[in-house]
Amino acid sequence: MKLRGLYAVTPEGLGTDALIATVRAALEGGAAALQYRNKSMNAELRREQACALLALARNKRVPLIVNDDVALAEQIDADGAHVGQDDAEVAAARRRLPGKLLGVSCYASLPRACDAVAAGADYVAFGSVFPSPTKPQARRAPLSLFHEARALDVPLVAIGGITIGNAPELVHAGADCIAVISDLFGAPDVRRRAAEFARLFSTCPAVSP
């Protein structure tokens, strides 16, 4: 599956009904991928929400990727998982999720991205590309990293502090996807904001390796 476009990452703290409503708006606006990210709720509620989002995403033909929980992704037959520095080893996650999407956070490190792809990652994420309210202490990833990483020949995801105002810089720099939380789900009209992000990719051609 070729990832390109708005990669919607769910916000923390929403009940299931509110979460479904706001995610539905993002998908209707044109989100190309959805990541379920929830590090605060109990396992039972996380499974309930993940299953509900999976049904919604499948209906829209958008992949649902589970953050930081390979076991949950495996249990609900999600479309993939995303792991980070403190998560399961990439190779182990790859073995547990054959045929599924596997994304890896590579922060500001091209060598880590190379290792991740060699271990089976389908896409890599760099960030924080801008100051992020979600992870204010995160190391910044330069935009030049997206040009340098084109040779990996996998989709490149930008994350961290992305707004509709600075997103065009990332598309022009070579990001295949922009992962957004606050500026998407905190917008007064989530559907309209998603459409604005999605439109950036229809007006800017994909960058070749």
PyMOL commands that set and color helices and strands:
alter all, ss='L'
color gray80, all
select helices_A, chain A and resi 16-29+43-59+70-76+90-96+110-118+144-152+167-173+182-185+190-203
alter helices_A, ss='H'
color red, helices_A
select strands_A, chain A and resi 5-9+33-36+64-67+80-83+101-107+123-126+156-159+177-180
alter strands_A, ss='S'
color yellow, strands_A
deselect
rebuild
show_as cartoon
